[in-house]
Amino acid sequence: MEELEIVKGILDSYPYFIIFENNDYIISFMNQKAQEHYRKKGKNLIGKSIFD
């Protein structure tokens, strides 16, 4: 298993929202809990600005 996959698995296991953004304030990662929450609202935020 690759290190990135291990880290993603750990972050997905947390029961809290985890969202990473890059230096340009673009969302680059959301753990499973955050994705499920925003998917219920009909939103896919990966690749979008946090200011949108």
mmCIF file as Biopython writes it, N, C-alpha, C and O atoms, coordinates in Angstrom:
data_model
#
loop_
_atom_site.group_PDB
_atom_site.id
_atom_site.type_symbol
_atom_site.label_atom_id
_atom_site.label_alt_id
_atom_site.label_comp_id
_atom_site.label_asym_id
_atom_site.label_entity_id
_atom_site.label_seq_id
_atom_site.pdbx_PDB_ins_code
_atom_site.Cartn_x
_atom_site.Cartn_y
_atom_site.Cartn_z
_atom_site.occupancy
_atom_site.B_iso_or_equiv
_atom_site.auth_seq_id
_atom_site.auth_asym_id
_atom_site.pdbx_PDB_model_num
ATOM 1   N N  . MET A ? 1  ? 0.845   -1.184 0.000  1.0 0.0 1  A 1 
ATOM 2   C CA . MET A ? 1  ? 0.000   0.000  0.000  1.0 0.0 1  A 1 
ATOM 3   C C  . MET A ? 1  ? 0.891   1.248  0.000  1.0 0.0 1  A 1 
ATOM 4   O O  . MET A ? 1  ? 1.884   1.314  0.724  1.0 0.0 1  A 1 
ATOM 5   N N  . GLU A ? 2  ? 0.537   2.188  -0.784 1.0 0.0 2  A 1 
ATOM 6   C CA . GLU A ? 2  ? 1.293   3.420  -0.908 1.0 0.0 2  A 1 
ATOM 7   C C  . GLU A ? 2  ? 1.025   4.336  0.298  1.0 0.0 2  A 1 
ATOM 8   O O  . GLU A ? 2  ? -0.064  4.304  0.872  1.0 0.0 2  A 1 
ATOM 9   N N  . GLU A ? 3  ? 2.010   5.143  0.674  1.0 0.0 3  A 1 
ATOM 10  C CA . GLU A ? 3  ? 1.861   6.031  1.837  1.0 0.0 3  A 1 
ATOM 11  C C  . GLU A ? 3  ? 0.661   6.959  1.707  1.0 0.0 3  A 1 
ATOM 12  O O  . GLU A ? 3  ? -0.050  7.188  2.685  1.0 0.0 3  A 1 
ATOM 13  N N  . LEU A ? 4  ? 0.430   7.490  0.523  1.0 0.0 4  A 1 
ATOM 14  C CA . LEU A ? 4  ? -0.697  8.390  0.302  1.0 0.0 4  A 1 
ATOM 15  C C  . LEU A ? 4  ? -2.024  7.690  0.570  1.0 0.0 4  A 1 
ATOM 16  O O  . LEU A ? 4  ? -2.932  8.285  1.151  1.0 0.0 4  A 1 
ATOM 17  N N  . GLU A ? 5  ? -2.141  6.453  0.160  1.0 0.0 5  A 1 
ATOM 18  C CA . GLU A ? 5  ? -3.363  5.680  0.402  1.0 0.0 5  A 1 
ATOM 19  C C  . GLU A ? 5  ? -3.561  5.422  1.894  1.0 0.0 5  A 1 
ATOM 20  O O  . GLU A ? 5  ? -4.691  5.434  2.382  1.0 0.0 5  A 1 
ATOM 21  N N  . ILE A ? 6  ? -2.466  5.189  2.619  1.0 0.0 6  A 1 
ATOM 22  C CA . ILE A ? 6  ? -2.548  4.963  4.063  1.0 0.0 6  A 1 
ATOM 23  C C  . ILE A ? 6  ? -3.034  6.227  4.761  1.0 0.0 6  A 1 
ATOM 24  O O  . ILE A ? 6  ? -3.921  6.167  5.613  1.0 0.0 6  A 1 
ATOM 25  N N  . VAL A ? 7  ? -2.454  7.373  4.401  1.0 0.0 7  A 1 
ATOM 26  C CA . VAL A ? 7  ? -2.855  8.645  5.009  1.0 0.0 7  A 1 
ATOM 27  C C  . VAL A ? 7  ? -4.318  8.940  4.689  1.0 0.0 7  A 1 
ATOM 28  O O  . VAL A ? 7  ? -5.066  9.366  5.569  1.0 0.0 7  A 1 
ATOM 29  N N  . LYS A ? 8  ? -4.737  8.719  3.439  1.0 0.0 8  A 1 
ATOM 30  C CA . LYS A ? 8  ? -6.133  8.950  3.065  1.0 0.0 8  A 1 
ATOM 31  C C  . LYS A ? 8  ? -7.060  8.050  3.880  1.0 0.0 8  A 1 
ATOM 32  O O  . LYS A ? 8  ? -8.120  8.497  4.319  1.0 0.0 8  A 1 
ATOM 33  N N  . GLY A ? 9  ? -6.679  6.801  4.084  1.0 0.0 9  A 1 
ATOM 34  C CA . GLY A ? 9  ? -7.476  5.883  4.885  1.0 0.0 9  A 1 
ATOM 35  C C  . GLY A ? 9  ? -7.622  6.355  6.324  1.0 0.0 9  A 1 
ATOM 36  O O  . GLY A ? 9  ? -8.697  6.250  6.914  1.0 0.0 9  A 1 
ATOM 37  N N  . ILE A ? 10 ? -6.543  6.871  6.882  1.0 0.0 10 A 1 
ATOM 38  C CA . ILE A ? 10 ? -6.588  7.390  8.256  1.0 0.0 10 A 1 
ATOM 39  C C  . ILE A ? 10 ? -7.502  8.605  8.329  1.0 0.0 10 A 1 
ATOM 40  O O  . ILE A ? 10 ? -8.339  8.697  9.227  1.0 0.0 10 A 1 
ATOM 41  N N  . LEU A ? 11 ? -7.351  9.539  7.393  1.0 0.0 11 A 1 
ATOM 42  C CA . LEU A ? 11 ? -8.181  10.747 7.402  1.0 0.0 11 A 1 
ATOM 43  C C  . LEU A ? 11 ? -9.648  10.424 7.166  1.0 0.0 11 A 1 
ATOM 44  O O  . LEU A ? 11 ? -10.523 11.075 7.737  1.0 0.0 11 A 1 
ATOM 45  N N  . ASP A ? 12 ? -9.926  9.427  6.331  1.0 0.0 12 A 1 
ATOM 46  C CA . ASP A ? 12 ? -11.312 9.032  6.077  1.0 0.0 12 A 1 
ATOM 47  C C  . ASP A ? 12 ? -11.948 8.364  7.290  1.0 0.0 12 A 1 
ATOM 48  O O  . ASP A ? 12 ? -13.173 8.338  7.410  1.0 0.0 12 A 1 
ATOM 49  N N  . SER A ? 13 ? -11.135 7.828  8.185  1.0 0.0 13 A 1 
ATOM 50  C CA . SER A ? 13 ? -11.689 7.144  9.355  1.0 0.0 13 A 1 
ATOM 51  C C  . SER A ? 13 ? -12.116 8.112  10.462 1.0 0.0 13 A 1 
ATOM 52  O O  . SER A ? 13 ? -12.844 7.715  11.371 1.0 0.0 13 A 1 
ATOM 53  N N  . TYR A ? 14 ? -11.678 9.369  10.402 1.0 0.0 14 A 1 
ATOM 54  C CA . TYR A ? 14 ? -12.068 10.349 11.415 1.0 0.0 14 A 1 
ATOM 55  C C  . TYR A ? 14 ? -13.548 10.714 11.264 1.0 0.0 14 A 1 
ATOM 56  O O  . TYR A ? 14 ? -14.033 10.842 10.140 1.0 0.0 14 A 1 
ATOM 57  N N  . PRO A ? 15 ? -14.267 10.883 12.366 1.0 0.0 15 A 1 
ATOM 58  C CA . PRO A ? 15 ? -15.686 11.236 12.290 1.0 0.0 15 A 1 
ATOM 59  C C  . PRO A ? 15 ? -15.922 12.742 12.148 1.0 0.0 15 A 1 
ATOM 60  O O  . PRO A ? 15 ? -17.045 13.213 12.328 1.0 0.0 15 A 1 
ATOM 61  N N  . TYR A ? 16 ? -14.884 13.487 11.830 1.0 0.0 16 A 1 
ATOM 62  C CA . TYR A ? 16 ? -14.971 14.945 11.692 1.0 0.0 16 A 1 
ATOM 63  C C  . TYR A ? 16 ? -14.654 15.351 10.261 1.0 0.0 16 A 1 
ATOM 64  O O  . TYR A ? 16 ? -13.994 14.617 9.525  1.0 0.0 16 A 1 
ATOM 65  N N  . PHE A ? 17 ? -15.134 16.537 9.874  1.0 0.0 17 A 1 
ATOM 66  C CA . PHE A ? 17 ? -14.818 17.061 8.541  1.0 0.0 17 A 1 
ATOM 67  C C  . PHE A ? 17 ? -13.342 17.440 8.496  1.0 0.0 17 A 1 
ATOM 68  O O  . PHE A ? 17 ? -12.843 18.125 9.389  1.0 0.0 17 A 1 
ATOM 69  N N  . ILE A ? 18 ? -12.649 16.993 7.459  1.0 0.0 18 A 1 
ATOM 70  C CA . ILE A ? 18 ? -11.265 17.398 7.217  1.0 0.0 18 A 1 
ATOM 71  C C  . ILE A ? 18 ? -11.201 17.883 5.778  1.0 0.0 18 A 1 
ATOM 72  O O  . ILE A ? 18 ? -11.512 17.145 4.843  1.0 0.0 18 A 1 
ATOM 73  N N  . ILE A ? 19 ? -10.797 19.124 5.617  1.0 0.0 19 A 1 
ATOM 74  C CA . ILE A ? 19 ? -10.717 19.727 4.289  1.0 0.0 19 A 1 
ATOM 75  C C  . ILE A ? 19 ? -9.355  20.398 4.153  1.0 0.0 19 A 1 
ATOM 76  O O  . ILE A ? 19 ? -8.973  21.206 5.000  1.0 0.0 19 A 1 
ATOM 77  N N  . PHE A ? 20 ? -8.615  20.066 3.083  1.0 0.0 20 A 1 
ATOM 78  C CA . PHE A ? 20 ? -7.330  20.693 2.804  1.0 0.0 20 A 1 
ATOM 79  C C  . PHE A ? 20 ? -7.488  21.624 1.618  1.0 0.0 20 A 1 
ATOM 80  O O  . PHE A ? 20 ? -8.239  21.342 0.683  1.0 0.0 20 A 1 
ATOM 81  N N  . GLU A ? 21 ? -6.783  22.718 1.669  1.0 0.0 21 A 1 
ATOM 82  C CA . GLU A ? 21 ? -6.769  23.667 0.554  1.0 0.0 21 A 1 
ATOM 83  C C  . GLU A ? 21 ? -5.321  23.988 0.218  1.0 0.0 21 A 1 
ATOM 84  O O  . GLU A ? 21 ? -4.435  23.846 1.060  1.0 0.0 21 A 1 
ATOM 85  N N  . ASN A ? 22 ? -5.085  24.419 -1.007 1.0 0.0 22 A 1 
ATOM 86  C CA . ASN A ? 22 ? -3.727  24.788 -1.397 1.0 0.0 22 A 1 
ATOM 87  C C  . ASN A ? 22 ? -3.494  26.277 -1.137 1.0 0.0 22 A 1 
ATOM 88  O O  . ASN A ? 22 ? -4.346  26.953 -0.561 1.0 0.0 22 A 1 
ATOM 89  N N  . ASN A ? 23 ? -2.351  26.776 -1.560 1.0 0.0 23 A 1 
ATOM 90  C CA . ASN A ? 23 ? -1.994  28.184 -1.321 1.0 0.0 23 A 1 
ATOM 91  C C  . ASN A ? 23 ? -2.893  29.172 -2.047 1.0 0.0 23 A 1 
ATOM 92  O O  . ASN A ? 23 ? -2.930  30.353 -1.700 1.0 0.0 23 A 1 
ATOM 93  N N  . ASP A ? 24 ? -3.610  28.699 -3.045 1.0 0.0 24 A 1 
ATOM 94  C CA . ASP A ? 24 ? -4.531  29.560 -3.796 1.0 0.0 24 A 1 
ATOM 95  C C  . ASP A ? 24 ? -5.963  29.438 -3.276 1.0 0.0 24 A 1 
ATOM 96  O O  . ASP A ? 24 ? -6.902  29.919 -3.911 1.0 0.0 24 A 1 
ATOM 97  N N  . TYR A ? 25 ? -6.127  28.790 -2.114 1.0 0.0 25 A 1 
ATOM 98  C CA . TYR A ? 25 ? -7.433  28.608 -1.458 1.0 0.0 25 A 1 
ATOM 99  C C  . TYR A ? 25 ? -8.386  27.727 -2.268 1.0 0.0 25 A 1 
ATOM 100 O O  . TYR A ? 25 ? -9.604  27.898 -2.216 1.0 0.0 25 A 1 
ATOM 101 N N  . ILE A ? 26 ? -7.818  26.792 -3.007 1.0 0.0 26 A 1 
ATOM 102 C CA . ILE A ? 26 ? -8.604  25.830 -3.770 1.0 0.0 26 A 1 
ATOM 103 C C  . ILE A ? 26 ? -8.636  24.526 -2.969 1.0 0.0 26 A 1 
ATOM 104 O O  . ILE A ? 26 ? -7.592  24.042 -2.534 1.0 0.0 26 A 1 
ATOM 105 N N  . ILE A ? 27 ? -9.810  23.966 -2.775 1.0 0.0 27 A 1 
ATOM 106 C CA . ILE A ? 27 ? -9.950  22.726 -2.006 1.0 0.0 27 A 1 
ATOM 107 C C  . ILE A ? 27 ? -9.329  21.581 -2.797 1.0 0.0 27 A 1 
ATOM 108 O O  . ILE A ? 27 ? -9.703  21.322 -3.941 1.0 0.0 27 A 1 
ATOM 109 N N  . SER A ? 28 ? -8.368  20.896 -2.163 1.0 0.0 28 A 1 
ATOM 110 C CA . SER A ? 28 ? -7.682  19.802 -2.839 1.0 0.0 28 A 1 
ATOM 111 C C  . SER A ? 28 ? -8.002  18.437 -2.240 1.0 0.0 28 A 1 
ATOM 112 O O  . SER A ? 28 ? -7.759  17.410 -2.873 1.0 0.0 28 A 1 
ATOM 113 N N  . PHE A ? 29 ? -8.551  18.419 -1.014 1.0 0.0 29 A 1 
ATOM 114 C CA . PHE A ? 29 ? -8.899  17.144 -0.385 1.0 0.0 29 A 1 
ATOM 115 C C  . PHE A ? 29 ? -10.022 17.344 0.608  1.0 0.0 29 A 1 
ATOM 116 O O  . PHE A ? 29 ? -10.060 18.334 1.338  1.0 0.0 29 A 1 
ATOM 117 N N  . MET A ? 30 ? -10.923 16.405 0.623  1.0 0.0 30 A 1 
ATOM 118 C CA . MET A ? 30 ? -11.977 16.334 1.644  1.0 0.0 30 A 1 
ATOM 119 C C  . MET A ? 30 ? -12.067 14.884 2.079  1.0 0.0 30 A 1 
ATOM 120 O O  . MET A ? 30 ? -12.114 13.985 1.240  1.0 0.0 30 A 1 
ATOM 121 N N  . ASN A ? 31 ? -12.092 14.648 3.392  1.0 0.0 31 A 1 
ATOM 122 C CA . ASN A ? 31 ? -12.233 13.270 3.833  1.0 0.0 31 A 1 
ATOM 123 C C  . ASN A ? 31 ? -13.653 12.778 3.555  1.0 0.0 31 A 1 
ATOM 124 O O  . ASN A ? 31 ? -14.524 13.540 3.135  1.0 0.0 31 A 1 
ATOM 125 N N  . GLN A ? 32 ? -13.860 11.496 3.797  1.0 0.0 32 A 1 
ATOM 126 C CA . GLN A ? 32 ? -15.142 10.876 3.456  1.0 0.0 32 A 1 
ATOM 127 C C  . GLN A ? 32 ? -16.316 11.543 4.169  1.0 0.0 32 A 1 
ATOM 128 O O  . GLN A ? 32 ? -17.373 11.738 3.568  1.0 0.0 32 A 1 
ATOM 129 N N  . LYS A ? 33 ? -16.145 11.892 5.434  1.0 0.0 33 A 1 
ATOM 130 C CA . LYS A ? 33 ? -17.215 12.524 6.213  1.0 0.0 33 A 1 
ATOM 131 C C  . LYS A ? 33 ? -17.621 13.862 5.580  1.0 0.0 33 A 1 
ATOM 132 O O  . LYS A ? 33 ? -18.813 14.142 5.446  1.0 0.0 33 A 1 
ATOM 133 N N  . ALA A ? 34 ? -16.659 14.678 5.198  1.0 0.0 34 A 1 
ATOM 134 C CA . ALA A ? 34 ? -16.951 15.970 4.577  1.0 0.0 34 A 1 
ATOM 135 C C  . ALA A ? 34 ? -17.605 15.778 3.205  1.0 0.0 34 A 1 
ATOM 136 O O  . ALA A ? 34 ? -18.553 16.489 2.869  1.0 0.0 34 A 1 
ATOM 137 N N  . GLN A ? 35 ? -17.112 14.834 2.419  1.0 0.0 35 A 1 
ATOM 138 C CA . GLN A ? 35 ? -17.700 14.589 1.101  1.0 0.0 35 A 1 
ATOM 139 C C  . GLN A ? 35 ? -19.150 14.149 1.214  1.0 0.0 35 A 1 
ATOM 140 O O  . GLN A ? 35 ? -20.000 14.605 0.450  1.0 0.0 35 A 1 
ATOM 141 N N  . GLU A ? 36 ? -19.438 13.263 2.164  1.0 0.0 36 A 1 
ATOM 142 C CA . GLU A ? 36 ? -20.817 12.800 2.348  1.0 0.0 36 A 1 
ATOM 143 C C  . GLU A ? 36 ? -21.735 13.951 2.737  1.0 0.0 36 A 1 
ATOM 144 O O  . GLU A ? 36 ? -22.851 14.058 2.229  1.0 0.0 36 A 1 
ATOM 145 N N  . HIS A ? 37 ? -21.270 14.805 3.631  1.0 0.0 37 A 1 
ATOM 146 C CA . HIS A ? 37 ? -22.081 15.937 4.085  1.0 0.0 37 A 1 
ATOM 147 C C  . HIS A ? 37 ? -22.428 16.872 2.933  1.0 0.0 37 A 1 
ATOM 148 O O  . HIS A ? 37 ? -23.591 17.233 2.750  1.0 0.0 37 A 1 
ATOM 149 N N  . TYR A ? 38 ? -21.426 17.262 2.162  1.0 0.0 38 A 1 
ATOM 150 C CA . TYR A ? 38 ? -21.673 18.210 1.075  1.0 0.0 38 A 1 
ATOM 151 C C  . TYR A ? 38 ? -22.349 17.554 -0.121 1.0 0.0 38 A 1 
ATOM 152 O O  . TYR A ? 38 ? -23.034 18.233 -0.886 1.0 0.0 38 A 1 
ATOM 153 N N  . ARG A ? 39 ? -22.170 16.251 -0.296 1.0 0.0 39 A 1 
ATOM 154 C CA . ARG A ? 39 ? -22.856 15.547 -1.384 1.0 0.0 39 A 1 
ATOM 155 C C  . ARG A ? 39 ? -24.360 15.538 -1.145 1.0 0.0 39 A 1 
ATOM 156 O O  . ARG A ? 39 ? -25.142 15.630 -2.092 1.0 0.0 39 A 1 
ATOM 157 N N  . LYS A ? 40 ? -24.772 15.428 0.126  1.0 0.0 40 A 1 
ATOM 158 C CA . LYS A ? 40 ? -26.203 15.469 0.463  1.0 0.0 40 A 1 
ATOM 159 C C  . LYS A ? 40 ? -26.804 16.814 0.089  1.0 0.0 40 A 1 
ATOM 160 O O  . LYS A ? 40 ? -27.994 16.906 -0.214 1.0 0.0 40 A 1 
ATOM 161 N N  . LYS A ? 41 ? -25.984 17.855 0.110  1.0 0.0 41 A 1 
ATOM 162 C CA . LYS A ? 41 ? -26.450 19.183 -0.270 1.0 0.0 41 A 1 
ATOM 163 C C  . LYS A ? 41 ? -26.284 19.433 -1.763 1.0 0.0 41 A 1 
ATOM 164 O O  . LYS A ? 41 ? -26.571 20.529 -2.244 1.0 0.0 41 A 1 
ATOM 165 N N  . GLY A ? 42 ? -25.822 18.419 -2.502 1.0 0.0 42 A 1 
ATOM 166 C CA . GLY A ? 42 ? -25.672 18.520 -3.953 1.0 0.0 42 A 1 
ATOM 167 C C  . GLY A ? 42 ? -24.445 19.295 -4.379 1.0 0.0 42 A 1 
ATOM 168 O O  . GLY A ? 42 ? -24.431 19.897 -5.453 1.0 0.0 42 A 1 
ATOM 169 N N  . LYS A ? 43 ? -23.406 19.288 -3.545 1.0 0.0 43 A 1 
ATOM 170 C CA . LYS A ? 43 ? -22.214 20.073 -3.863 1.0 0.0 43 A 1 
ATOM 171 C C  . LYS A ? 43 ? -20.982 19.183 -3.924 1.0 0.0 43 A 1 
ATOM 172 O O  . LYS A ? 43 ? -20.786 18.318 -3.070 1.0 0.0 43 A 1 
ATOM 173 N N  . ASN A ? 44 ? -20.159 19.399 -4.933 1.0 0.0 44 A 1 
ATOM 174 C CA . ASN A ? 44 ? -18.841 18.787 -5.030 1.0 0.0 44 A 1 
ATOM 175 C C  . ASN A ? 44 ? -17.842 19.932 -4.961 1.0 0.0 44 A 1 
ATOM 176 O O  . ASN A ? 44 ? -17.738 20.715 -5.905 1.0 0.0 44 A 1 
ATOM 177 N N  . LEU A ? 45 ? -17.109 20.042 -3.861 1.0 0.0 45 A 1 
ATOM 178 C CA . LEU A ? 45 ? -16.273 21.215 -3.629 1.0 0.0 45 A 1 
ATOM 179 C C  . LEU A ? 45 ? -14.813 21.029 -4.008 1.0 0.0 45 A 1 
ATOM 180 O O  . LEU A ? 45 ? -14.069 22.009 -4.045 1.0 0.0 45 A 1 
ATOM 181 N N  . ILE A ? 46 ? -14.384 19.828 -4.285 1.0 0.0 46 A 1 
ATOM 182 C CA . ILE A ? 46 ? -12.977 19.610 -4.649 1.0 0.0 46 A 1 
ATOM 183 C C  . ILE A ? 46 ? -12.692 20.330 -5.949 1.0 0.0 46 A 1 
ATOM 184 O O  . ILE A ? 46 ? -13.409 20.176 -6.938 1.0 0.0 46 A 1 
ATOM 185 N N  . GLY A ? 47 ? -11.617 21.129 -5.929 1.0 0.0 47 A 1 
ATOM 186 C CA . GLY A ? 47 ? -11.238 21.921 -7.100 1.0 0.0 47 A 1 
ATOM 187 C C  . GLY A ? 47 ? -11.844 23.310 -7.129 1.0 0.0 47 A 1 
ATOM 188 O O  . GLY A ? 47 ? -11.601 24.076 -8.062 1.0 0.0 47 A 1 
ATOM 189 N N  . LYS A ? 48 ? -12.639 23.645 -6.106 1.0 0.0 48 A 1 
ATOM 190 C CA . LYS A ? 48 ? -13.279 24.962 -6.068 1.0 0.0 48 A 1 
ATOM 191 C C  . LYS A ? 48 ? -12.654 25.805 -4.969 1.0 0.0 48 A 1 
ATOM 192 O O  . LYS A ? 48 ? -12.071 25.278 -4.022 1.0 0.0 48 A 1 
ATOM 193 N N  . SER A ? 49 ? -12.780 27.105 -5.104 1.0 0.0 49 A 1 
ATOM 194 C CA . SER A ? 49 ? -12.253 28.047 -4.122 1.0 0.0 49 A 1 
ATOM 195 C C  . SER A ? 49 ? -13.088 28.016 -2.854 1.0 0.0 49 A 1 
ATOM 196 O O  . SER A ? 49 ? -14.299 27.805 -2.907 1.0 0.0 49 A 1 
ATOM 197 N N  . ILE A ? 50 ? -12.445 28.223 -1.720 1.0 0.0 50 A 1 
ATOM 198 C CA . ILE A ? 50 ? -13.200 28.281 -0.463 1.0 0.0 50 A 1 
ATOM 199 C C  . ILE A ? 50 ? -14.030 29.546 -0.387 1.0 0.0 50 A 1 
ATOM 200 O O  . ILE A ? 50 ? -14.905 29.657 0.471  1.0 0.0 50 A 1 
ATOM 201 N N  . PHE A ? 51 ? -13.775 30.495 -1.259 1.0 0.0 51 A 1 
ATOM 202 C CA . PHE A ? 51 ? -14.511 31.754 -1.246 1.0 0.0 51 A 1 
ATOM 203 C C  . PHE A ? 51 ? -15.758 31.724 -2.116 1.0 0.0 51 A 1 
ATOM 204 O O  . PHE A ? 51 ? -16.540 32.675 -2.111 1.0 0.0 51 A 1 
ATOM 205 N N  . ASP A ? 52 ? -15.953 30.636 -2.867 1.0 0.0 52 A 1 
ATOM 206 C CA . ASP A ? 52 ? -17.154 30.510 -3.727 1.0 0.0 52 A 1 
ATOM 207 C C  . ASP A ? 52 ? -18.368 30.136 -2.920 1.0 0.0 52 A 1 
ATOM 208 O O  . ASP A ? 52 ? -19.457 29.989 -3.475 1.0 0.0 52 A 1 
#
